[in-house]
Amino acid sequence: MTSDEPPLLGSRWPRLAAELTTGDDFCRSFYTQPPPAGAYGPRHRNVALSPMGPGVLILDVVDDVIMFVEIIDRPSLD
């Protein structure tokens, strides 16, 4: 890492990084398109849906294409 690069999350906030990598059982997500090599860029937007049932659905959309879906606090889809 050069001095121009920001520090990694784990070196800056190790407890937060550990908590994030532990995971949870109330959040699921999946890609609908291949993951990007980096950030989605300036044409990216989050769309929070109002589901009929409990929980939250959030879409990552780029150029009107759904790229990623996040499902929070909803019953299992199985």
Biopython code that builds the backbone (N, CA, C, O; Angstrom):
import numpy as np
from Bio.PDB.StructureBuilder import StructureBuilder

atoms = [
    (1, "MET", "N", (0.847, -1.180, 0.000)),
    (1, "MET", "CA", (0.000, 0.000, 0.000)),
    (1, "MET", "C", (0.892, 1.243, 0.000)),
    (1, "MET", "O", (1.815, 1.346, 0.808)),
    (2, "THR", "N", (0.622, 2.170, -0.890)),
    (2, "THR", "CA", (1.369, 3.414, -0.918)),
    (2, "THR", "C", (0.681, 4.432, -0.026)),
    (2, "THR", "O", (-0.441, 4.212, 0.430)),
    (3, "SER", "N", (1.347, 5.534, 0.218)),
    (3, "SER", "CA", (0.765, 6.576, 1.073)),
    (3, "SER", "C", (-0.442, 7.236, 0.420)),
    (3, "SER", "O", (-1.219, 7.899, 1.107)),
    (4, "ASP", "N", (-0.620, 7.072, -0.896)),
    (4, "ASP", "CA", (-1.767, 7.659, -1.592)),
    (4, "ASP", "C", (-3.042, 6.822, -1.424)),
    (4, "ASP", "O", (-4.145, 7.318, -1.652)),
    (5, "GLU", "N", (-2.889, 5.560, -1.028)),
    (5, "GLU", "CA", (-4.040, 4.682, -0.887)),
    (5, "GLU", "C", (-4.634, 4.801, 0.510)),
    (5, "GLU", "O", (-3.900, 4.887, 1.495)),
    (6, "PRO", "N", (-5.969, 4.808, 0.598)),
    (6, "PRO", "CA", (-6.586, 4.857, 1.927)),
    (6, "PRO", "C", (-6.356, 3.539, 2.650)),
    (6, "PRO", "O", (-6.157, 2.514, 1.998)),
    (7, "PRO", "N", (-6.377, 3.535, 3.980)),
    (7, "PRO", "CA", (-6.182, 2.291, 4.716)),
    (7, "PRO", "C", (-7.365, 1.348, 4.500)),
    (7, "PRO", "O", (-8.488, 1.796, 4.268)),
    (8, "LEU", "N", (-7.112, 0.058, 4.575)),
    (8, "LEU", "CA", (-8.184, -0.926, 4.486)),
    (8, "LEU", "C", (-9.026, -0.879, 5.750)),
    (8, "LEU", "O", (-8.537, -0.521, 6.821)),
    (9, "LEU", "N", (-10.285, -1.240, 5.619)),
    (9, "LEU", "CA", (-11.214, -1.208, 6.742)),
    (9, "LEU", "C", (-10.675, -2.019, 7.920)),
    (9, "LEU", "O", (-10.729, -1.566, 9.063)),
    (10, "GLY", "N", (-10.154, -3.223, 7.640)),
    (10, "GLY", "CA", (-9.666, -4.095, 8.712)),
    (10, "GLY", "C", (-8.512, -3.517, 9.494)),
    (10, "GLY", "O", (-8.387, -3.777, 10.691)),
    (11, "SER", "N", (-7.654, -2.728, 8.837)),
    (11, "SER", "CA", (-6.536, -2.128, 9.564)),
    (11, "SER", "C", (-6.970, -0.865, 10.301)),
    (11, "SER", "O", (-6.367, -0.488, 11.306)),
    (12, "ARG", "N", (-7.993, -0.230, 9.810)),
    (12, "ARG", "CA", (-8.472, 1.009, 10.438)),
    (12, "ARG", "C", (-9.438, 0.730, 11.595)),
    (12, "ARG", "O", (-9.319, 1.321, 12.668)),
    (13, "TRP", "N", (-10.390, -0.172, 11.366)),
    (13, "TRP", "CA", (-11.393, -0.520, 12.371)),
    (13, "TRP", "C", (-11.527, -2.045, 12.451)),
    (13, "TRP", "O", (-12.480, -2.599, 11.901)),
    (14, "PRO", "N", (-10.613, -2.726, 13.110)),
    (14, "PRO", "CA", (-10.616, -4.194, 13.131)),
    (14, "PRO", "C", (-11.863, -4.810, 13.770)),
    (14, "PRO", "O", (-12.329, -5.849, 13.303)),
    (15, "ARG", "N", (-12.406, -4.213, 14.805)),
    (15, "ARG", "CA", (-13.616, -4.780, 15.427)),
    (15, "ARG", "C", (-14.811, -4.706, 14.480)),
    (15, "ARG", "O", (-15.590, -5.655, 14.392)),
    (16, "LEU", "N", (-14.960, -3.592, 13.774)),
    (16, "LEU", "CA", (-16.039, -3.470, 12.799)),
    (16, "LEU", "C", (-15.850, -4.484, 11.675)),
    (16, "LEU", "O", (-16.814, -5.124, 11.256)),
    (17, "ALA", "N", (-14.631, -4.639, 11.185)),
    (17, "ALA", "CA", (-14.349, -5.602, 10.117)),
    (17, "ALA", "C", (-14.688, -7.020, 10.572)),
    (17, "ALA", "O", (-15.259, -7.796, 9.806)),
    (18, "ALA", "N", (-14.341, -7.363, 11.811)),
    (18, "ALA", "CA", (-14.657, -8.688, 12.336)),
    (18, "ALA", "C", (-16.161, -8.905, 12.406)),
    (18, "ALA", "O", (-16.653, -9.985, 12.079)),
    (19, "GLU", "N", (-16.886, -7.887, 12.829)),
    (19, "GLU", "CA", (-18.345, -7.991, 12.915)),
    (19, "GLU", "C", (-18.955, -8.168, 11.527)),
    (19, "GLU", "O", (-19.879, -8.963, 11.356)),
    (20, "LEU", "N", (-18.458, -7.448, 10.551)),
    (20, "LEU", "CA", (-18.983, -7.552, 9.193)),
    (20, "LEU", "C", (-18.716, -8.921, 8.578)),
    (20, "LEU", "O", (-19.564, -9.450, 7.859)),
    (21, "THR", "N", (-17.567, -9.493, 8.848)),
    (21, "THR", "CA", (-17.237, -10.794, 8.265)),
    (21, "THR", "C", (-17.921, -11.947, 8.975)),
    (21, "THR", "O", (-18.005, -13.044, 8.423)),
    (22, "THR", "N", (-18.411, -11.725, 10.185)),
    (22, "THR", "CA", (-19.133, -12.769, 10.904)),
    (22, "THR", "C", (-20.449, -13.069, 10.209)),
    (22, "THR", "O", (-20.894, -14.217, 10.221)),
    (23, "GLY", "N", (-21.078, -12.086, 9.613)),
    (23, "GLY", "CA", (-22.330, -12.279, 8.896)),
    (23, "GLY", "C", (-23.516, -12.227, 9.809)),
    (23, "GLY", "O", (-23.391, -11.952, 11.002)),
    (24, "ASP", "N", (-24.683, -12.497, 9.239)),
    (24, "ASP", "CA", (-25.922, -12.466, 9.991)),
    (24, "ASP", "C", (-26.908, -13.415, 9.329)),
    (24, "ASP", "O", (-26.651, -13.940, 8.246)),
    (25, "ASP", "N", (-28.036, -13.629, 9.989)),
    (25, "ASP", "CA", (-29.030, -14.526, 9.422)),
    (25, "ASP", "C", (-30.292, -13.795, 8.988)),
    (25, "ASP", "O", (-31.289, -14.440, 8.663)),
    (26, "PHE", "N", (-30.274, -12.480, 8.976)),
    (26, "PHE", "CA", (-31.458, -11.726, 8.576)),
    (26, "PHE", "C", (-31.272, -11.013, 7.238)),
    (26, "PHE", "O", (-32.172, -10.306, 6.784)),
    (27, "CYS", "N", (-30.132, -11.191, 6.614)),
    (27, "CYS", "CA", (-29.848, -10.490, 5.368)),
    (27, "CYS", "C", (-29.341, -11.480, 4.320)),
    (27, "CYS", "O", (-28.417, -12.254, 4.572)),
    (28, "ARG", "N", (-29.957, -11.439, 3.156)),
    (28, "ARG", "CA", (-29.511, -12.254, 2.034)),
    (28, "ARG", "C", (-29.364, -11.344, 0.828)),
    (28, "ARG", "O", (-30.020, -10.306, 0.743)),
    (29, "SER", "N", (-28.516, -11.725, -0.088)),
    (29, "SER", "CA", (-28.337, -10.907, -1.284)),
    (29, "SER", "C", (-27.854, -11.781, -2.423)),
    (29, "SER", "O", (-27.316, -12.868, -2.211)),
    (30, "PHE", "N", (-28.056, -11.288, -3.638)),
    (30, "PHE", "CA", (-27.572, -12.016, -4.800)),
    (30, "PHE", "C", (-27.412, -11.051, -5.975)),
    (30, "PHE", "O", (-28.092, -10.029, -6.067)),
    (31, "TYR", "N", (-26.491, -11.411, -6.867)),
    (31, "TYR", "CA", (-26.276, -10.653, -8.092)),
    (31, "TYR", "C", (-27.225, -11.152, -9.169)),
    (31, "TYR", "O", (-27.500, -12.349, -9.249)),
    (32, "THR", "N", (-27.718, -10.259, -9.981)),
    (32, "THR", "CA", (-28.506, -10.631, -11.148)),
    (32, "THR", "C", (-27.698, -10.436, -12.428)),
    (32, "THR", "O", (-28.117, -10.864, -13.504)),
    (33, "GLN", "N", (-26.549, -9.794, -12.310)),
    (33, "GLN", "CA", (-25.602, -9.581, -13.401)),
    (33, "GLN", "C", (-24.211, -9.865, -12.836)),
    (33, "GLN", "O", (-24.060, -9.913, -11.615)),
    (34, "PRO", "N", (-23.208, -10.050, -13.660)),
    (34, "PRO", "CA", (-21.861, -10.274, -13.130)),
    (34, "PRO", "C", (-21.432, -9.125, -12.219)),
    (34, "PRO", "O", (-21.707, -7.965, -12.523)),
    (35, "PRO", "N", (-20.761, -9.433, -11.102)),
    (35, "PRO", "CA", (-20.305, -8.374, -10.199)),
    (35, "PRO", "C", (-19.298, -7.459, -10.900)),
    (35, "PRO", "O", (-18.546, -7.905, -11.767)),
    (36, "PRO", "N", (-19.287, -6.184, -10.522)),
    (36, "PRO", "CA", (-18.327, -5.266, -11.123)),
    (36, "PRO", "C", (-16.921, -5.514, -10.579)),
    (36, "PRO", "O", (-16.752, -6.093, -9.506)),
    (37, "ALA", "N", (-15.932, -5.074, -11.322)),
    (37, "ALA", "CA", (-14.542, -5.178, -10.865)),
    (37, "ALA", "C", (-14.253, -4.171, -9.760)),
    (37, "ALA", "O", (-13.338, -4.373, -8.961)),
    (38, "GLY", "N", (-15.011, -3.106, -9.707)),
    (38, "GLY", "CA", (-14.858, -2.070, -8.684)),
    (38, "GLY", "C", (-16.233, -1.528, -8.341)),
    (38, "GLY", "O", (-17.199, -2.283, -8.230)),
    (39, "ALA", "N", (-16.314, -0.227, -8.175)),
    (39, "ALA", "CA", (-17.596, 0.420, -7.893)),
    (39, "ALA", "C", (-18.455, 0.448, -9.157)),
    (39, "ALA", "O", (-17.936, 0.382, -10.271)),
    (40, "TYR", "N", (-19.750, 0.547, -8.976)),
    (40, "TYR", "CA", (-20.654, 0.613, -10.125)),
    (40, "TYR", "C", (-20.490, 1.901, -10.927)),
    (40, "TYR", "O", (-20.700, 1.895, -12.140)),
    (41, "GLY", "N", (-20.126, 2.980, -10.290)),
    (41, "GLY", "CA", (-19.916, 4.223, -11.013)),
    (41, "GLY", "C", (-21.073, 5.202, -10.884)),
    (41, "GLY", "O", (-22.013, 4.957, -10.128)),
    (42, "PRO", "N", (-21.009, 6.309, -11.616)),
    (42, "PRO", "CA", (-21.964, 7.406, -11.431)),
    (42, "PRO", "C", (-23.388, 7.091, -11.880)),
    (42, "PRO", "O", (-24.313, 7.804, -11.489)),
    (43, "ARG", "N", (-23.597, 6.065, -12.674)),
    (43, "ARG", "CA", (-24.961, 5.750, -13.131)),
    (43, "ARG", "C", (-25.655, 4.744, -12.212)),
    (43, "ARG", "O", (-26.724, 4.229, -12.539)),
    (44, "HIS", "N", (-25.037, 4.470, -11.057)),
    (44, "HIS", "CA", (-25.592, 3.535, -10.075)),
    (44, "HIS", "C", (-26.582, 4.258, -9.175)),
    (44, "HIS", "O", (-26.383, 5.417, -8.810)),
    (45, "ARG", "N", (-27.654, 3.552, -8.823)),
    (45, "ARG", "CA", (-28.599, 4.084, -7.832)),
    (45, "ARG", "C", (-29.169, 2.918, -7.041)),
    (45, "ARG", "O", (-29.247, 1.794, -7.538)),
    (46, "ASN", "N", (-29.565, 3.198, -5.806)),
    (46, "ASN", "CA", (-30.254, 2.221, -4.963)),
    (46, "ASN", "C", (-31.740, 2.507, -5.033)),
    (46, "ASN", "O", (-32.164, 3.660, -4.954)),
    (47, "VAL", "N", (-32.520, 1.468, -5.179)),
    (47, "VAL", "CA", (-33.971, 1.597, -5.198)),
    (47, "VAL", "C", (-34.516, 0.771, -4.043)),
    (47, "VAL", "O", (-34.420, -0.456, -4.052)),
    (48, "ALA", "N", (-35.087, 1.441, -3.050)),
    (48, "ALA", "CA", (-35.693, 0.759, -1.908)),
    (48, "ALA", "C", (-37.156, 0.500, -2.241)),
    (48, "ALA", "O", (-37.918, 1.427, -2.514)),
    (49, "LEU", "N", (-37.533, -0.771, -2.216)),
    (49, "LEU", "CA", (-38.905, -1.145, -2.538)),
    (49, "LEU", "C", (-39.745, -1.208, -1.271)),
    (49, "LEU", "O", (-39.214, -1.339, -0.168)),
    (50, "SER", "N", (-41.039, -1.117, -1.435)),
    (50, "SER", "CA", (-41.986, -1.261, -0.325)),
    (50, "SER", "C", (-42.695, -2.595, -0.493)),
    (50, "SER", "O", (-43.749, -2.653, -1.127)),
    (51, "PRO", "N", (-42.140, -3.671, 0.062)),
    (51, "PRO", "CA", (-42.743, -4.990, -0.136)),
    (51, "PRO", "C", (-44.082, -5.108, 0.569)),
    (51, "PRO", "O", (-44.371, -4.378, 1.517)),
    (52, "MET", "N", (-44.894, -6.039, 0.090)),
    (52, "MET", "CA", (-46.205, -6.264, 0.701)),
    (52, "MET", "C", (-46.058, -6.906, 2.080)),
    (52, "MET", "O", (-46.896, -6.688, 2.954)),
    (53, "GLY", "N", (-45.009, -7.688, 2.279)),
    (53, "GLY", "CA", (-44.786, -8.364, 3.548)),
    (53, "GLY", "C", (-43.766, -7.611, 4.382)),
    (53, "GLY", "O", (-43.449, -6.455, 4.101)),
    (54, "PRO", "N", (-43.252, -8.274, 5.412)),
    (54, "PRO", "CA", (-42.271, -7.637, 6.291)),
    (54, "PRO", "C", (-40.923, -7.476, 5.598)),
    (54, "PRO", "O", (-40.646, -8.128, 4.591)),
    (55, "GLY", "N", (-40.107, -6.618, 6.139)),
    (55, "GLY", "CA", (-38.732, -6.493, 5.688)),
    (55, "GLY", "C", (-38.505, -5.415, 4.648)),
    (55, "GLY", "O", (-39.357, -4.565, 4.386)),
    (56, "VAL", "N", (-37.313, -5.487, 4.067)),
    (56, "VAL", "CA", (-36.846, -4.461, 3.130)),
    (56, "VAL", "C", (-36.245, -5.153, 1.912)),
    (56, "VAL", "O", (-35.552, -6.163, 2.039)),
    (57, "LEU", "N", (-36.514, -4.609, 0.746)),
    (57, "LEU", "CA", (-35.882, -5.059, -0.491)),
    (57, "LEU", "C", (-35.184, -3.855, -1.109)),
    (57, "LEU", "O", (-35.796, -2.804, -1.298)),
    (58, "ILE", "N", (-33.902, -4.013, -1.424)),
    (58, "ILE", "CA", (-33.139, -2.918, -2.019)),
    (58, "ILE", "C", (-32.496, -3.430, -3.305)),
    (58, "ILE", "O", (-31.863, -4.486, -3.319)),
    (59, "LEU", "N", (-32.665, -2.674, -4.371)),
    (59, "LEU", "CA", (-32.079, -3.022, -5.659)),
    (59, "LEU", "C", (-30.927, -2.081, -5.965)),
    (59, "LEU", "O", (-31.033, -0.873, -5.753)),
    (60, "ASP", "N", (-29.830, -2.630, -6.462)),
    (60, "ASP", "CA", (-28.757, -1.813, -7.035)),
    (60, "ASP", "C", (-29.005, -1.800, -8.538)),
    (60, "ASP", "O", (-29.016, -2.850, -9.180)),
    (61, "VAL", "N", (-29.203, -0.617, -9.092)),
    (61, "VAL", "CA", (-29.576, -0.466, -10.494)),
    (61, "VAL", "C", (-28.525, 0.386, -11.197)),
    (61, "VAL", "O", (-28.105, 1.423, -10.683)),
    (62, "VAL", "N", (-28.101, -0.068, -12.388)),
    (62, "VAL", "CA", (-27.165, 0.678, -13.219)),
    (62, "VAL", "C", (-27.761, 0.750, -14.619)),
    (62, "VAL", "O", (-28.059, -0.281, -15.222)),
    (63, "ASP", "N", (-27.935, 1.946, -15.130)),
    (63, "ASP", "CA", (-28.522, 2.132, -16.464)),
    (63, "ASP", "C", (-29.836, 1.370, -16.613)),
    (63, "ASP", "O", (-30.075, 0.723, -17.633)),
    (64, "ASP", "N", (-30.683, 1.452, -15.589)),
    (64, "ASP", "CA", (-32.000, 0.803, -15.568)),
    (64, "ASP", "C", (-31.950, -0.723, -15.614)),
    (64, "ASP", "O", (-32.943, -1.358, -15.971)),
    (65, "VAL", "N", (-30.815, -1.321, -15.259)),
    (65, "VAL", "CA", (-30.673, -2.772, -15.167)),
    (65, "VAL", "C", (-30.430, -3.130, -13.705)),
    (65, "VAL", "O", (-29.533, -2.576, -13.070)),
    (66, "ILE", "N", (-31.223, -4.051, -13.171)),
    (66, "ILE", "CA", (-31.022, -4.513, -11.796)),
    (66, "ILE", "C", (-29.759, -5.359, -11.762)),
    (66, "ILE", "O", (-29.648, -6.358, -12.473)),
    (67, "MET", "N", (-28.806, -4.946, -10.926)),
    (67, "MET", "CA", (-27.517, -5.622, -10.832)),
    (67, "MET", "C", (-27.406, -6.516, -9.599)),
    (67, "MET", "O", (-26.743, -7.553, -9.629)),
    (68, "PHE", "N", (-28.066, -6.099, -8.511)),
    (68, "PHE", "CA", (-27.885, -6.751, -7.217)),
    (68, "PHE", "C", (-29.154, -6.565, -6.407)),
    (68, "PHE", "O", (-29.780, -5.507, -6.469)),
    (69, "VAL", "N", (-29.541, -7.582, -5.646)),
    (69, "VAL", "CA", (-30.741, -7.524, -4.818)),
    (69, "VAL", "C", (-30.348, -7.838, -3.387)),
    (69, "VAL", "O", (-29.651, -8.818, -3.124)),
    (70, "GLU", "N", (-30.799, -6.997, -2.461)),
    (70, "GLU", "CA", (-30.561, -7.211, -1.034)),
    (70, "GLU", "C", (-31.901, -7.413, -0.352)),
    (70, "GLU", "O", (-32.824, -6.620, -0.537)),
    (71, "ILE", "N", (-32.007, -8.480, 0.440)),
    (71, "ILE", "CA", (-33.237, -8.855, 1.128)),
    (71, "ILE", "C", (-32.950, -8.822, 2.616)),
    (71, "ILE", "O", (-32.104, -9.570, 3.104)),
    (72, "ILE", "N", (-33.652, -7.956, 3.343)),
    (72, "ILE", "CA", (-33.379, -7.755, 4.765)),
    (72, "ILE", "C", (-34.646, -7.984, 5.576)),
    (72, "ILE", "O", (-35.718, -7.488, 5.232)),
    (73, "ASP", "N", (-34.504, -8.747, 6.662)),
    (73, "ASP", "CA", (-35.596, -9.000, 7.608)),
    (73, "ASP", "C", (-36.837, -9.566, 6.945)),
    (73, "ASP", "O", (-37.955, -9.151, 7.253)),
    (74, "ARG", "N", (-36.646, -10.508, 6.037)),
    (74, "ARG", "CA", (-37.771, -11.188, 5.404)),
    (74, "ARG", "C", (-37.638, -12.683, 5.642)),
    (74, "ARG", "O", (-36.529, -13.183, 5.830)),
    (75, "PRO", "N", (-38.761, -13.406, 5.637)),
    (75, "PRO", "CA", (-38.684, -14.851, 5.817)),
    (75, "PRO", "C", (-37.872, -15.502, 4.698)),
    (75, "PRO", "O", (-37.684, -14.920, 3.630)),
    (76, "SER", "N", (-37.403, -16.698, 4.960)),
    (76, "SER", "CA", (-36.600, -17.434, 3.988)),
    (76, "SER", "C", (-37.381, -17.633, 2.696)),
    (76, "SER", "O", (-38.604, -17.772, 2.713)),
    (77, "LEU", "N", (-36.668, -17.645, 1.584)),
    (77, "LEU", "CA", (-37.289, -17.874, 0.285)),
    (77, "LEU", "C", (-37.347, -19.361, -0.050)),
    (77, "LEU", "O", (-37.920, -19.742, -1.071)),
    (78, "ASP", "N", (-36.762, -20.199, 0.794)),
    (78, "ASP", "CA", (-36.728, -21.654, 0.539)),
    (78, "ASP", "C", (-38.086, -22.285, 0.690)),
    (78, "ASP", "O", (-38.228, -23.494, 0.510)),
]
sb = StructureBuilder()
sb.init_structure("model")
sb.init_model(0)
sb.init_chain("A")
sb.init_seg("    ")
for serial, (resi, resn, name, xyz) in enumerate(atoms, 1):
    if name == "N":
        sb.init_residue(resn, " ", resi, " ")
    sb.init_atom(name, np.array(xyz, "f"), 0.0, 1.0, " ", f" {name:<3s}", serial, name[0])
structure = sb.get_structure()
